[in-house]
Amino acid sequence: MEAFIQQLINGLSVGSVYALIALGYTMVYGIIKLINFAHGDIYMIGAFVSYFMFLNLELNIFVTLALTMLVTAILGVIIEKVAYKPLRNSPRITALITAIAVSYLLQNIMLYVVGPEAKSFPQIIQNKQYTIGSVSIGQMEILLLGTSLVLMVLLQFIVQKTKMGKAMRAVSIDTKAAELMGINPNTIISFTFLLGSALAGAGGLLVGMYYNTINPMMGTAPGLKAFVAAVLGGIGVIPGAMVGGLLIGMVEVMISAYGNSMIRDAVVYFILILILLIRPSGLFGKSNKEKV
């Protein structure tokens, strides 16, 4: 039982990062019905931004976290303005192909700038272990879980309790009606990219600290798994992305611990196929009927 609880803690730690990335997918899809496949690469850039800040500026972890989120937030807004805004009235397949192109562009820029080799992330804090009975939890797991939960709660507060959050929900439901009520959809879309990219940047920093290694291709697999998490929870539903991310993290860890780690990625993608076959709207999503 103690071993199971230990793996559960590990799964929640990994899943909390997937949840942070999945929130960006789900918010953007909820507003403009776009799957932003470049989102995983913004997470990767967040890891490198924090890496260079730790090496060159010697800032503490909280200042670095805030600055990393600021940099990736600005990057997300720039990508939206340059790559996606001109295609807003184009067919969805055009925007989807553009998102894939932006993803490869960011990867190759980083490969050129930092090289293909993995970088050893600075060890900012000692991973002190706390033991309760037979269950051990490290300081890094506490930081990872705690920071992720705080950011997710803060996001939920922004969406549910602020004017900007109310405007986001209005644009998500009906863009034209929201515009008639005086809401500027362009501002809301940019703000959505800003929030989602900031969370992805935070995830990059936390993962760099957790695994102590980063590389320019590190955004691909977590980005896809976060997309699976968003679909599992119900893409476009913020609480669904949170739960989906945590579930995918726990499934991954449990498969590695009690099954075969070689098939953990296959199991995650099998879950995607299964959820699309059984409940395409996800665990928290609602099926929308279209009138003819």
TADA-V268522 format. One line per field, one symbol per residue. ss: DSSP state (h for helix, s for strand, l for the rest). phi: phi as a letter, one per 20 degrees, with the letter a starting at -180 (. if undefined). burial: b if it has 24 or more other ideal C-beta (glycine too) atoms within 12 Angstrom, else e. A space follows every 10 residues. Layout:
BEGIN
ss = ???
phi = ???
burial = ???
END
This chain:
BEGIN
ss = lhhhhhhhhh hhhhhhhhhh hhhhhhhhhh hhllllllhh hhhhhhhhhh hhhhhhllll hhhhhhhhhh hhhhhhhhhh hhhhhhhlll lhhhhhhhhh hhhhhhhhhh hhhhllllss llllllllss ssllsssshh hhhhhhhhhh hhhhhhhhhh hlhhhhhhhh hhhlhhhhhh llllhhhhhh hhhhhhhhhh hhhhhhhhhh hlssllllhh hhhhhhhhhh hhhllllhhh hhhhhhhhhh hhhhhhhhll hhhhhhhhhh hhhhhhhhll llllllllll ll
phi = .fffffffff fffffffgff ffffgfffff ecldeefeff ffgffgffff gffffddlef ffffgfffff ffffffffff feedgfdfde gfffffffff ffgfffffff fffdnfffde fgefcfefed dcmdedceff ffffffffff fffffffffe ddffffffff fffbffffff eneegfffff ffffffffff fffffffgff embcbfdfef fffffffgff fgfofodfff fffgffffff fgfffffdcc ffdfffffff fgfffffebg enfdedfdee ee
burial = eeeeebbbbb bbbbbbbbbb bbbbbbbbbb bbbbbbbbbb bbbbbbbbbb bbbbeeeeee beebbebbbb bbbbbbbebb eebbeeeeee eeeebbebbb ebbeebbeeb eeebeeeebe bbebeeeeee eeeeeebeeb bbbbbebbbe bbebbbebbe eeebbebbbb bbeebeebee eebebebbbb bbbbbbbbbb bbbbbbbbbb beebbbbbbb bbbbbbbbbb bbbbbbbbbb bbbbbbbbbb bbbbbeeeee eeebeebbbe bbeebeeeee ebbbbeeeee ee
END
